Amino acid sequence: MPSLIPAAGTLPWRRRHGTLEVALVHRPRYDDWSWAKGKLDPGEQPSVAAARETLEETGLHVRLGIPLPTSVYTVLDAAGSPATKEVHYWAATVTGGSGELEHEIDEVRWVDVRTANDLLDYVRDREQLLALVRADRERRLRTWPLVLVRHAKSRPRSTWGGDDRERPLDAVGREQADDVARVLAAYGVQRVVSSSSLRCVQTVEPYAAGLGTRVKVKDALSEEAFAAAPAEAVRHMEKALDRAQPVVVCSHGPVLPSLLDVLASRVPADSPCSAVATEHLAAAADSAMRKGEVLVAHLSGSGRAARVIAVERVNT
């Protein structure tokens, strides 16, 4: 059975003078035009690799948007044997960067979609382009992320004699918190909200520190406050939808199903991705998510008009 080579990449897009444009990269070694992409590092999440590889190949920082079709094809591995390469793709918007190129890439070119279709050297790369154009026509391309996180692994209740709200992460949980930070960075999260319980705060604190901001602590998202007044936690979700700003909300197993229900109510029935999004949200609600799990909901619009366009689940 051929070995699997996991990889990830992006389709950076922008609208210039009303025209949709995408960024292609040229590799002089192969003399081909394709998307910015590369292999995953050991233990790396595909979303993290997609943003990292785009920066390394184009010099541009990007924020991941909706996922695009995965590309699967056969290549030769380092030993010259056939291997299956699986490349995960996302639409992406540029948030910064110098644009300085690395040695593997000698040109990054922004072109309209017709030109991109002509320039791309591989038929398989046109599948992602078609999906991006279709999403643009259906007004599903411009989105913002609302991310839910279940706190990372903490010290067991049985070994903790103090106030349960002060129970901290264990060693595994601290590693998960670092992984969570890398995932949140790939999606360009700007606002960090957490339950007041220490294990939740510690889960998102590394990301907030790297971002240069503070964790906004909300007691209503704690287990204890939710048990007394569940509507208050839901109210915080509604406020996040009103803001329409890239945000992460970290909470607990008993709380998350109610928060996920808010998102499920915003999945439009006529969306091409509604069945998949609904399935992901229902499964996450049934399991209350794993400790350290990240659920990314891509939304368009704000307030009552906010709609879930796509959903991803990431286990750290």
C-alpha positions as CSV (number, residue, x, y, z in Angstrom):
1,M,0.0,0.0,0.0
2,P,1.5,3.4,-1.0
3,S,2.6,5.7,1.9
4,L,0.7,8.8,2.6
5,I,2.3,12.3,2.3
6,P,0.1,14.9,4.0
7,A,0.4,18.4,2.8
8,A,-1.6,21.7,2.9
9,G,-1.9,25.0,1.0
10,T,-4.1,28.0,0.3
11,L,-5.7,30.0,-2.5
12,P,-5.1,33.6,-1.4
13,W,-7.8,35.8,-2.9
14,R,-8.7,39.5,-3.1
15,R,-11.0,41.7,-5.0
16,R,-9.3,44.4,-7.0
17,H,-11.4,47.0,-8.9
18,G,-14.4,44.7,-8.5
19,T,-12.5,41.7,-10.0
20,L,-11.8,38.5,-8.1
21,E,-8.1,37.7,-8.2
22,V,-6.1,34.8,-6.8
23,A,-2.3,34.3,-6.1
24,L,-0.4,31.6,-8.0
25,V,3.2,30.6,-7.3
26,H,5.8,29.6,-9.9
27,R,8.4,26.9,-9.1
28,P,11.5,27.2,-11.3
29,R,12.5,23.6,-10.4
30,Y,9.4,22.3,-12.2
31,D,8.6,25.4,-14.3
32,D,5.0,25.2,-13.2
33,W,2.3,27.4,-11.8
34,S,0.3,26.1,-8.8
35,W,-1.0,27.0,-5.4
36,A,1.2,27.8,-2.4
37,K,1.5,24.5,-0.5
38,G,3.9,22.1,1.3
39,K,4.2,19.0,3.5
40,L,3.1,18.9,7.1
41,D,5.8,18.9,9.8
42,P,5.5,15.9,12.2
43,G,2.5,16.4,14.4
44,E,1.4,19.6,12.6
45,Q,-2.2,20.3,11.9
46,P,-3.1,20.8,8.2
47,S,-4.5,24.3,8.8
48,V,-1.3,25.4,10.6
49,A,0.8,24.0,7.8
50,A,-1.3,25.7,5.2
51,A,-0.7,29.2,6.7
52,R,3.0,28.4,7.4
53,E,3.7,27.1,3.9
54,T,2.0,30.1,2.4
55,L,4.1,32.5,4.4
56,E,7.3,30.6,3.6
57,E,6.6,30.4,-0.2
58,T,5.0,33.9,-0.7
59,G,6.2,36.0,2.2
60,L,2.6,36.7,3.0
61,H,0.7,36.2,6.2
62,V,-2.8,34.8,5.6
63,R,-6.0,34.2,7.5
64,L,-7.6,30.9,6.5
65,G,-11.2,31.1,5.3
66,I,-13.5,28.3,4.1
67,P,-12.0,24.9,3.3
68,L,-11.7,24.0,-0.4
69,P,-11.6,20.5,-2.0
70,T,-8.7,18.2,-1.0
71,S,-6.4,17.1,-3.8
72,V,-5.2,13.5,-3.8
73,Y,-2.7,12.2,-6.3
74,T,0.3,9.8,-6.7
75,V,3.9,11.0,-6.5
76,L,7.3,9.4,-5.9
77,D,8.6,9.5,-2.3
78,A,12.2,10.1,-1.3
79,A,13.0,6.5,-2.0
80,G,11.5,6.6,-5.5
81,S,8.5,4.5,-4.6
82,P,4.9,5.5,-5.4
83,A,3.2,7.5,-2.6
84,T,-0.2,9.1,-2.2
85,K,0.0,12.9,-1.6
86,E,-3.1,14.4,0.1
87,V,-3.2,18.2,0.0
88,H,-5.8,20.1,2.1
89,Y,-6.7,23.6,0.8
90,W,-8.3,26.7,2.2
91,A,-9.4,30.0,0.7
92,A,-7.3,32.7,2.4
93,T,-7.0,36.5,2.8
94,V,-3.7,38.3,3.1
95,T,-3.2,40.0,6.5
96,G,0.4,41.2,6.1
97,G,3.9,40.2,5.2
98,S,6.8,41.4,3.2
99,G,6.2,39.4,0.0
100,E,9.8,38.2,0.1
101,L,10.2,35.0,-1.8
102,E,12.1,31.9,-0.8
103,H,14.4,29.9,-3.1
104,E,11.8,27.4,-4.2
105,I,9.5,30.1,-5.6
106,D,10.7,32.8,-8.1
107,E,7.4,34.6,-8.7
108,V,4.0,35.2,-7.0
109,R,1.4,36.5,-9.5
110,W,-2.0,37.9,-8.7
111,V,-4.3,37.2,-11.6
112,D,-8.0,37.1,-12.4
113,V,-9.7,33.6,-12.3
114,R,-9.7,33.2,-16.1
115,T,-6.0,33.8,-16.3
116,A,-5.4,31.5,-13.3
117,N,-7.4,28.7,-15.1
118,D,-5.1,29.1,-18.1
119,L,-1.9,29.4,-16.2
120,L,-2.4,26.4,-13.8
121,D,-0.3,23.4,-15.0
122,Y,-2.3,20.7,-13.3
123,V,-5.9,19.8,-13.9
124,R,-6.3,18.9,-10.2
125,D,-5.6,22.5,-9.2
126,R,-8.5,23.8,-11.1
127,E,-10.9,22.0,-8.7
128,Q,-10.0,24.3,-5.9
129,L,-10.3,27.3,-8.2
130,L,-13.8,26.3,-9.4
131,A,-14.9,25.8,-5.7
132,L,-13.6,29.3,-4.8
133,V,-15.3,30.9,-7.8
134,R,-18.6,29.1,-6.9
135,A,-18.3,30.2,-3.3
136,D,-17.8,33.8,-4.5
137,R,-20.9,33.7,-6.7
138,E,-23.0,32.3,-3.9
139,R,-21.6,34.9,-1.4
140,R,-19.9,32.3,0.7
141,L,-16.3,33.4,0.2
142,R,-16.1,36.4,2.5
143,T,-16.3,34.9,6.0
144,W,-15.2,35.4,9.6
145,P,-14.3,32.6,12.2
146,L,-16.1,31.9,15.4
147,V,-14.1,29.3,17.2
148,L,-15.2,27.1,20.1
149,V,-12.6,25.3,22.2
150,R,-13.1,22.8,25.0
151,H,-10.5,23.4,27.6
152,A,-7.4,21.2,27.4
153,K,-6.6,18.3,29.7
154,S,-6.5,19.4,33.4
155,R,-5.6,17.8,36.7
156,P,-8.2,15.2,37.6
157,R,-10.9,16.3,40.0
158,S,-10.0,13.3,42.3
159,T,-6.5,14.7,42.9
160,W,-7.5,18.3,43.4
161,G,-8.6,19.4,46.9
162,G,-9.2,23.1,46.2
163,D,-11.9,25.1,44.4
164,D,-12.7,23.3,41.2
165,R,-12.5,26.6,39.3
166,E,-8.8,26.9,40.2
167,R,-8.0,23.4,38.9
168,P,-5.1,23.9,36.4
169,L,-4.0,22.2,33.2
170,D,-1.6,19.2,33.5
171,A,1.5,18.7,31.3
172,V,-0.5,17.3,28.4
173,G,-3.0,20.1,28.7
174,R,-0.2,22.7,28.5
175,E,1.1,21.1,25.3
176,Q,-2.5,21.1,23.9
177,A,-2.7,24.8,24.7
178,D,0.3,25.5,22.6
179,D,-1.2,23.5,19.7
180,V,-4.5,25.4,20.1
181,A,-2.6,28.7,19.8
182,R,-1.1,27.6,16.5
183,V,-4.5,26.7,15.1
184,L,-6.0,30.0,16.3
185,A,-3.2,31.9,14.6
186,A,-3.9,30.2,11.3
187,Y,-7.5,31.5,11.4
188,G,-6.5,35.0,12.4
189,V,-8.5,35.1,15.7
190,Q,-8.5,38.6,17.2
191,R,-10.6,38.3,20.3
192,V,-10.1,35.7,23.1
193,V,-13.0,34.9,25.4
194,S,-13.0,32.3,28.1
195,S,-14.8,30.8,31.1
196,S,-13.5,32.2,34.4
197,S,-12.2,28.7,35.3
198,L,-8.5,28.5,35.3
199,R,-8.3,25.4,33.1
200,C,-10.1,27.4,30.4
201,V,-8.1,30.5,30.8
202,Q,-4.8,28.6,30.6
203,T,-6.0,26.9,27.4
204,V,-6.2,30.1,25.4
205,E,-3.7,32.2,27.4
206,P,-0.7,31.2,25.2
207,Y,-2.5,32.5,22.1
208,A,-3.6,35.7,23.8
209,A,0.0,36.3,25.0
210,G,1.3,35.9,21.5
211,L,-1.3,38.2,20.1
212,G,-0.5,40.8,22.7
213,T,-4.0,40.9,24.2
214,R,-5.8,39.7,27.3
215,V,-8.2,36.9,27.8
216,K,-11.7,38.3,28.3
217,V,-13.0,36.3,31.2
218,K,-16.7,35.5,31.4
219,D,-18.1,33.8,34.5
220,A,-21.3,32.9,32.6
221,L,-19.3,30.4,30.5
222,S,-18.2,28.4,33.6
223,E,-19.8,25.1,34.5
224,E,-21.1,26.5,37.8
225,A,-22.7,29.7,36.4
226,F,-24.1,27.8,33.4
227,A,-25.9,25.3,35.8
228,A,-27.5,28.3,37.5
229,A,-28.3,30.4,34.5
230,P,-27.8,28.7,31.1
231,A,-29.3,31.6,29.1
232,E,-26.4,33.8,30.1
233,A,-23.8,31.6,28.2
234,V,-26.1,31.7,25.2
235,R,-26.2,35.4,25.4
236,H,-22.4,35.6,25.1
237,M,-22.6,33.6,21.9
238,E,-25.3,36.0,20.5
239,K,-23.0,38.9,21.4
240,A,-20.2,37.3,19.5
241,L,-22.4,37.0,16.4
242,D,-23.3,40.7,16.8
243,R,-19.6,41.7,16.8
244,A,-18.8,39.6,13.7
245,Q,-15.1,39.7,14.7
246,P,-12.8,36.7,14.6
247,V,-13.1,35.2,18.1
248,V,-12.4,32.2,20.2
249,V,-14.7,31.1,23.0
250,C,-13.3,28.5,25.5
251,S,-15.6,26.7,27.8
252,H,-16.6,23.3,29.3
253,G,-18.2,20.0,28.2
254,P,-21.6,20.7,29.9
255,V,-21.7,24.2,28.4
256,L,-20.6,23.6,24.8
257,P,-23.8,21.8,23.5
258,S,-25.9,24.9,24.1
259,L,-23.3,27.1,22.4
260,L,-23.2,24.7,19.5
261,D,-27.0,24.8,19.2
262,V,-26.7,28.5,18.6
263,L,-24.5,27.9,15.7
264,A,-26.7,25.1,14.4
265,S,-29.6,27.5,14.3
266,R,-27.6,29.7,11.9
267,V,-27.0,27.0,9.3
268,P,-29.1,28.0,6.2
269,A,-31.1,25.2,4.9
270,D,-30.4,26.0,1.2
271,S,-26.6,26.2,1.6
272,P,-24.6,23.6,-0.5
273,C,-22.6,22.9,2.7
274,S,-25.6,22.8,5.1
275,A,-25.7,19.0,5.5
276,V,-22.0,18.7,6.4
277,A,-22.0,21.8,8.7
278,T,-25.1,20.5,10.5
279,E,-23.5,17.0,10.9
280,H,-20.3,18.4,12.4
281,L,-22.2,20.6,14.8
282,A,-24.6,17.8,15.9
283,A,-21.7,15.4,16.4
284,A,-19.7,17.9,18.4
285,A,-22.8,18.7,20.6
286,D,-23.4,15.0,21.2
287,S,-19.9,14.4,22.4
288,A,-19.5,17.8,24.0
289,M,-16.2,17.9,22.1
290,R,-12.9,16.4,23.2
291,K,-10.6,18.2,25.7
292,G,-8.4,20.5,23.6
293,E,-10.7,20.2,20.6
294,V,-11.1,23.2,18.3
295,L,-14.3,23.8,16.3
296,V,-14.1,26.5,13.6
297,A,-17.4,27.9,12.3
298,H,-17.0,30.1,9.3
299,L,-19.7,32.7,9.2
300,S,-20.9,35.5,6.9
301,G,-22.9,38.5,8.1
302,S,-23.5,39.6,11.6
303,G,-26.2,39.6,14.3
304,R,-29.5,38.1,13.2
305,A,-28.2,37.9,9.6
306,A,-25.1,35.8,10.6
307,R,-25.0,32.5,8.8
308,V,-22.8,29.5,9.2
309,I,-21.1,28.7,5.9
310,A,-18.7,25.9,6.9
311,V,-17.6,24.0,10.0
312,E,-14.2,22.3,10.8
313,R,-13.2,20.2,13.8
314,V,-9.5,20.0,14.8
315,N,-8.3,17.7,17.6
316,T,-5.1,18.9,19.2
